[in-house]
Amino acid sequence: MVSFEPTEEQLMVQKTAREFAARELAPKAAERDHEGTFPRDELRKLAELGLLGVNVPDAYGGAEMGVVAYSLAVTELARACASTTVAVCVSNMAAELICTYGSEAQKQRYARAIVDGSACCGAFALSETHCGSDAAALRTTARRDGDSWVLDGSKQWITSGDHAGVLVVWARTDNQGDRGARGIAAFIVEGGSEGLHVGKHEDKLGLRGSTTVPLTFESCRIPGDAMLGNDGDGFRLAMTALDGGRIGIASQALGIGLAALDAARDYARERSAFGRPIADKQAIQWMIADSATELEAARLLTLRAAMLKQAGVPYTREASMAKLYASEAANRVCYRALQIHGGYGYTRDFPIERMSRDVRVTTIYEGTSEIQRLVIGRSLTSA
Ligand SMILES: Cc1cc2nc3c(=O)[nH]c(=O)nc-3n(C[C@H](O)[C@H](O)[C@H](O)COP(=O)(O)OP(=O)(O)OC[C@H]3O[C@@H](n4cnc5c(N)ncnc54)[C@H](O)[C@@H]3O)c2cc1C
């Protein structure tokens, strides 16, 4: 029998995340959204619980609980507050990336700082104004100058870019771009470095408690040993990180979808029309049935991708399938859940309004749905 049942340890991480989410995230999720407050204190507490480095080795301060536990934890957090969850996802992704490709000194210093919360959180700076999907077209440059690297250029859409103490930044070392994807390297940059400027917060539709900022590098001088991995390997590092990141976003979408389904079910039981609770109407039951079924499929796809990654076998296609399906399913679920709320769903008085805005970006960031289809299609058709 194929088992998708989590182990005792994984259930423990899930429970920890669920209890934290109910106690610390849910009560202020609406306020975080309305006021645009960044969850700095919450991130510190999440670090104390090991949730900023769930799949990071113990040697670098991580919880070392694996990818399945990570996915379960993200889903629980996202049920309560999608804004906080995106900062958690990016932190885990940056810390894992540093642990996979970094030198011992980089792991000890930077992965540890993300995981223990002393860096507040991590950031992943790949996209630029002119390129998101086509990341290999990036233009930020890194040039060697004596004992240092000097970064020039700009980044766009950087989650937590204004709060992160540790940023992984991609730049071209070939200057002219003549080596294409092979001319890119990844660098670790400390938040607050001289020459690193943070721009204005994006005024977003959703995830309003998360910050998304442009960054400018103006002769930003970083140490000569700041490169992560080898020169020319940056694009490969980014793609590897995004494979894992997609499991995180699938888990986030699943969490938002589950919360929307709960809200729709509760509302349908309470609200009456034509003398009966609307939950008794077949049209409403079908919406709830479709939503529950699609979320179950999303859960299984996400768990499978997580299990493959954890087993150390290739999982690129499965991560893209999970991200594609879970994000699109969660959007449908939120749409139906809002419909079930009638006019009240369109107001800020009910959390479904926030969820419907938050879920929208899950088909866009960490690779749009179109890019996921491209990854899946290529993997199925290439010889
Ligand atoms: C809230 C938020 C947070 C983000 N956080 C980060 C972050 O922390 N770090 C980071 O580096 N980036 C981040 N991003 C950027 C995000 O990853 C990009 O927005 C995304 O990859 C899409 O890139 P783009 O916006 O440039 O769209 P484009 O790449 O310009 O795409 C525009 C449209 O064309 C489609 N398209 C593009 N290429 C193809 C193709 N080959 N075939 C078919 N269709 C195609 C796309 O699917 C999309 O529909 C974030 C974005 C948002 C909105």
Ligand as a Chemical Component Dictionary entry (heavy atoms), coordinates in Angstrom:
data_LIG
# 
_chem_comp.id                   LIG 
_chem_comp.type                 NON-POLYMER 
_chem_comp.pdbx_formal_charge   0 
_chem_comp.three_letter_code    LIG 
# 
loop_
_chem_comp_atom.comp_id 
_chem_comp_atom.atom_id 
_chem_comp_atom.alt_atom_id 
_chem_comp_atom.type_symbol 
_chem_comp_atom.charge 
_chem_comp_atom.model_Cartn_x 
_chem_comp_atom.model_Cartn_y 
_chem_comp_atom.model_Cartn_z 
_chem_comp_atom.pdbx_ordinal 
LIG C1  C1  C 0 3.957  39.256 -4.266  1  
LIG C2  C2  C 0 5.129  38.810 -5.067  2  
LIG C3  C3  C 0 6.268  38.358 -4.427  3  
LIG C4  C4  C 0 7.381  37.978 -5.159  4  
LIG N1  N1  N 0 8.532  37.584 -4.496  5  
LIG C5  C5  C 0 9.661  37.374 -5.211  6  
LIG C6  C6  C 0 10.907 37.142 -4.535  7  
LIG O1  O1  O 0 10.975 37.086 -3.301  8  
LIG N2  N2  N 0 12.025 36.996 -5.274  9  
LIG C7  C7  C 0 12.004 37.038 -6.648  10 
LIG O2  O2  O 0 13.058 36.888 -7.252  11 
LIG N3  N3  N 0 10.838 37.251 -7.318  12 
LIG C8  C8  C 0 9.672  37.418 -6.631  13 
LIG N4  N4  N 0 8.494  37.657 -7.282  14 
LIG C9  C9  C 0 8.502  37.719 -8.759  15 
LIG C10 C10 C 0 7.759  36.559 -9.400  16 
LIG O3  O3  O 0 8.484  35.377 -9.272  17 
LIG C11 C11 C 0 7.488  36.965 -10.858 18 
LIG O4  O4  O 0 6.505  37.988 -10.841 19 
LIG C12 C12 C 0 7.052  35.800 -11.713 20 
LIG O5  O5  O 0 8.092  34.887 -11.880 21 
LIG C13 C13 C 0 6.558  36.282 -13.087 22 
LIG O6  O6  O 0 7.475  37.147 -13.676 23 
LIG P1  P1  P 0 6.995  38.556 -14.269 24 
LIG O7  O7  O 0 6.145  39.206 -13.251 25 
LIG O8  O8  O 0 8.180  39.266 -14.757 26 
LIG O9  O9  O 0 6.061  38.161 -15.481 27 
LIG P2  P2  P 0 6.564  37.805 -16.971 28 
LIG O10 O10 O 0 7.661  36.839 -16.906 29 
LIG O11 O11 O 0 6.765  39.077 -17.703 30 
LIG O12 O12 O 0 5.256  37.084 -17.532 31 
LIG C14 C14 C 0 4.105  37.797 -17.940 32 
LIG C15 C15 C 0 3.088  36.768 -18.465 33 
LIG O13 O13 O 0 3.658  36.048 -19.589 34 
LIG C16 C16 C 0 3.653  34.673 -19.311 35 
LIG N5  N5  N 0 4.840  34.039 -19.906 36 
LIG C17 C17 C 0 6.141  34.399 -19.757 37 
LIG N6  N6  N 0 6.939  33.548 -20.398 38 
LIG C18 C18 C 0 6.129  32.622 -20.966 39 
LIG C19 C19 C 0 6.371  31.445 -21.755 40 
LIG N7  N7  N 0 7.613  31.066 -22.093 41 
LIG N8  N8  N 0 5.299  30.733 -22.183 42 
LIG C20 C20 C 0 4.043  31.091 -21.827 43 
LIG N9  N9  N 0 3.761  32.183 -21.080 44 
LIG C21 C21 C 0 4.793  32.920 -20.653 45 
LIG C22 C22 C 0 3.649  34.543 -17.806 46 
LIG O14 O14 O 0 3.139  33.277 -17.396 47 
LIG C23 C23 C 0 2.748  35.697 -17.421 48 
LIG O15 O15 O 0 1.410  35.313 -17.560 49 
LIG C24 C24 C 0 7.348  38.007 -6.574  50 
LIG C25 C25 C 0 6.177  38.456 -7.227  51 
LIG C26 C26 C 0 5.089  38.862 -6.492  52 
LIG C27 C27 C 0 3.882  39.355 -7.224  53 
# 
loop_
_chem_comp_bond.comp_id 
_chem_comp_bond.atom_id_1 
_chem_comp_bond.atom_id_2 
_chem_comp_bond.value_order 
_chem_comp_bond.pdbx_ordinal 
LIG C1  C2  SING 1  
LIG C2  C3  SING 2  
LIG C2  C26 DOUB 3  
LIG C3  C4  DOUB 4  
LIG C4  N1  SING 5  
LIG C4  C24 SING 6  
LIG N1  C5  DOUB 7  
LIG C5  C6  SING 8  
LIG C5  C8  SING 9  
LIG C6  O1  DOUB 10 
LIG C6  N2  SING 11 
LIG N2  C7  SING 12 
LIG C7  O2  DOUB 13 
LIG C7  N3  SING 14 
LIG N3  C8  DOUB 15 
LIG C8  N4  SING 16 
LIG N4  C9  SING 17 
LIG N4  C24 SING 18 
LIG C9  C10 SING 19 
LIG C10 O3  SING 20 
LIG C10 C11 SING 21 
LIG C11 O4  SING 22 
LIG C11 C12 SING 23 
LIG C12 O5  SING 24 
LIG C12 C13 SING 25 
LIG C13 O6  SING 26 
LIG O6  P1  SING 27 
LIG P1  O7  DOUB 28 
LIG P1  O8  SING 29 
LIG P1  O9  SING 30 
LIG O9  P2  SING 31 
LIG P2  O10 DOUB 32 
LIG P2  O11 SING 33 
LIG P2  O12 SING 34 
LIG O12 C14 SING 35 
LIG C14 C15 SING 36 
LIG C15 O13 SING 37 
LIG C15 C23 SING 38 
LIG O13 C16 SING 39 
LIG C16 N5  SING 40 
LIG C16 C22 SING 41 
LIG N5  C17 SING 42 
LIG N5  C21 SING 43 
LIG C17 N6  DOUB 44 
LIG N6  C18 SING 45 
LIG C18 C19 SING 46 
LIG C18 C21 DOUB 47 
LIG C19 N7  SING 48 
LIG C19 N8  DOUB 49 
LIG N8  C20 SING 50 
LIG C20 N9  DOUB 51 
LIG N9  C21 SING 52 
LIG C22 O14 SING 53 
LIG C22 C23 SING 54 
LIG C23 O15 SING 55 
LIG C24 C25 DOUB 56 
LIG C25 C26 SING 57 
LIG C26 C27 SING 58 
# 
